[in-house]
Amino acid sequence: MKTLVIYYSRTGITKKIGQAIASKIQADTEEIIDLKDRKGAWEYLKAGRDAMKRVPADIADTKNDPAGYDLVVIGTPVWAGNMACAIRTYIGRNKDRIKKLALFCTMGGAGDQNTFNEMESLSGKTVAAKITVRTREAGKPETDARLDEFVRQLSQ
Ligand SMILES: Cc1cc2nc3c(=O)[nH]c(=O)nc-3n(C[C@H](O)[C@H](O)[C@H](O)COP(=O)(O)O)c2cc1C
């Protein structure tokens, strides 16, 4: 199954998980670039507010057409109980070009269910599989085992 793994990552955790998933299934990857600088304490607060208010971000042009893939896996950090603004833009733009969708998110501790619900509803798709990784769990062997189970679900 030709698969594309899409992710946005502000500090590298979601990127790490996206690349781990992709390497297990030989998927192509693409990082979504938010054109707004999200570094620093003030920007952190604004990012949370934007995510909560469902404000999309301006993003850099993407290289891979999701319509050319059997499956697209999209990952986001949880921001204020929601998806990151750049992922909101990506799903909004590409939802009609995605055949089959799976989701992952990373978070400190809470907000994954609402994030997945919003991503599912924005995409208009029934999601094939979902996985949440807590920031402190990234890179641990038990997380790797959970990612193996996630990719098994993708092939069903
Ligand atoms: C603006 C902002 C809001 C956040 N809100 C939440 C939240 O609601 N719940 C949570 O568990 N973690 C929250 N976090 C923590 C991130 O989801 C977590 O650190 C994530 O793993 C970061 O991924 P990244 O390194 O790919 O950017 C927030 C982080 C940021 C920057």
The ligand as a Tripos MOL2 file, in Angstrom:
@<TRIPOS>MOLECULE
LIG
   31    33     1     0     0
SMALL
NO_CHARGES

@<TRIPOS>ATOM
      1 C1          0.6370   25.9410   21.9580 C.3       1 LIG1
      2 C2          0.7250   24.5960   22.6130 C.ar      1 LIG1
      3 C3         -0.3940   24.0610   23.2200 C.ar      1 LIG1
      4 C4         -0.3340   22.7830   23.8000 C.ar      1 LIG1
      5 N1         -1.4840   22.2410   24.3360 N.ar      1 LIG1
      6 C5         -1.4510   20.9800   24.8330 C.ar      1 LIG1
      7 C6         -2.6610   20.3600   25.3260 C.ar      1 LIG1
      8 O1         -3.7520   20.9020   25.2720 O.2       1 LIG1
      9 N2         -2.5550   19.1130   25.8500 N.ar      1 LIG1
     10 C7         -1.3620   18.4470   25.9420 C.ar      1 LIG1
     11 O2         -1.3530   17.3330   26.4310 O.2       1 LIG1
     12 N3         -0.2030   18.9910   25.4390 N.ar      1 LIG1
     13 C8         -0.2280   20.2350   24.8980 C.ar      1 LIG1
     14 N4          0.9170   20.7900   24.3810 N.ar      1 LIG1
     15 C9          2.1540   19.9910   24.3920 C.3       1 LIG1
     16 C10         2.4200   19.3360   23.0280 C.3       1 LIG1
     17 O3          1.2680   18.6970   22.5070 O.3       1 LIG1
     18 C11         3.5180   18.2860   23.1500 C.3       1 LIG1
     19 O4          4.6530   18.8130   23.7700 O.3       1 LIG1
     20 C12         3.8820   17.7050   21.7770 C.3       1 LIG1
     21 O5          4.4910   16.4400   21.9420 O.3       1 LIG1
     22 C13         4.8230   18.6150   21.0020 C.3       1 LIG1
     23 O6          5.0530   18.0780   19.7360 O.3       1 LIG1
     24 P1          6.1540   18.6750   18.7270 P.3       1 LIG1
     25 O7          7.4920   18.4960   19.3990 O.co2     1 LIG1
     26 O8          6.0230   17.8270   17.5280 O.co2     1 LIG1
     27 O9          5.8410   20.1110   18.4810 O.co2     1 LIG1
     28 C14         0.8930   22.0490   23.7920 C.ar      1 LIG1
     29 C15         2.0150   22.6190   23.1770 C.ar      1 LIG1
     30 C16         1.9410   23.8590   22.5730 C.ar      1 LIG1
     31 C17         3.1480   24.4330   21.8850 C.3       1 LIG1
@<TRIPOS>BOND
     1     1     2 1
     2     2     3 ar
     3     2    30 ar
     4     3     4 ar
     5     4     5 ar
     6     4    28 ar
     7     5     6 ar
     8     6     7 ar
     9     6    13 1
    10     7     8 2
    11     7     9 ar
    12     9    10 ar
    13    10    11 2
    14    10    12 ar
    15    12    13 ar
    16    13    14 ar
    17    14    15 1
    18    14    28 ar
    19    15    16 1
    20    16    17 1
    21    16    18 1
    22    18    19 1
    23    18    20 1
    24    20    21 1
    25    20    22 1
    26    22    23 1
    27    23    24 1
    28    24    25 2
    29    24    26 1
    30    24    27 1
    31    28    29 ar
    32    29    30 ar
    33    30    31 1
@<TRIPOS>SUBSTRUCTURE
     1 LIG1         1 GROUP 0 **** ****
